[in-house]
Amino acid sequence: MTSLERDRLFVALTRPQMFAGVTYSYFVINMIVSAELFLIIRSIWALLPALLVHGMGMLICLREPRFVDLWLVRLRQCRRLPNHGLWRCNSYRP
């Protein structure tokens, strides 16, 4: 078997837009939640959870850069069906 070659240019062109080590969509969601948290508690300590969440996002983005997009697609496509309580599973709607 031959090993698969990785072309740096191809990998760079197929990755999503990144900002500070996370995808742009993750960064925007984190900033919105952090701003809301800051407005609620009115303290500079609201930056600490924002930094922790950003660090977790950086670790996740190392493994799968498109995890936010995949999660959003899953939320849109795989809604809970009315019989979920009976069968304890979910499926796509036809």
N, C-alpha and C positions, 0 to 999 in steps of 0.2 A: 504494500500500500504506500502511496505517496502522501506526504504531508501537505496540508493546505497552506498555501502562501497567503500572507496578508499584505496588501498594498496600502501603505500609509495614506496615500491620497484618497483612495476609495473609502477607507474607514473614516477619514476626516470629512468627506463630503456626505456621508450617510448618517453621521451623528446629528442629533438635534442641537438646536442653539443652546449654548451653555452660558451661565453667568455665575461667577464665583464658585465653580465646582458642581453646580446643580443645573438642571434644565430651567429654562426661562419660565415655564409655566409653574414649576415648583417654587421658584423664587418669588413670583408674584403672589401665589397663594400664601406662602409663608409671610410675606410682608403685609398682606391684608389682615391676616390673623394676628400678627404682632401689633399692628397699628390699633386694631380693635381692643386687644388686651391692654395696651398702653392707655387707651382712652377710658377703659373700665377701671383699672387700678390706679391710674395717675401717678405712676412711679417709674423711675428709670430701670427698676428691677425687672420690668417686662422684657428687657433685652436678653436676659438670661435664658428664658425658655425659647426665645427666637433663635439664639445661637445654638442651643442644644438640638432643636428641630432641624436647623440648617446642617449641623454636623451629621445627623442621622441621614439626611438627604444626600450628603456628599458620599457617605459610605454606600448607600443604595445605588447611587448613580454610577459608582465604579463597576458594579455588577450588571445593572440594566439601566441605561440612560433614559429609556422611554417608559419607566414604570408609572408615571403620573398619567400619561396618555393611555396606556393599557388599562389602568384602573378606571379612568373615566369612560372608556369604551365598555368595560365590563358593567359599570353602573347603568349605562344607557341600554345595553342589549340584554342583560340578564336580570330583569326585575323579578321580585318575588311574585310567584303565582298564588292564586287563592288556595290551592290545595297543598301548599308547602307544609302547613302544620300536620296534614294527614300523612304525607309520604316522606317528609323530612329531606326533600331534595328539590332542586330547581331545574328548569329547562328553558330553552329558548321558546319564544312565542312563534307560532307558525305564521 
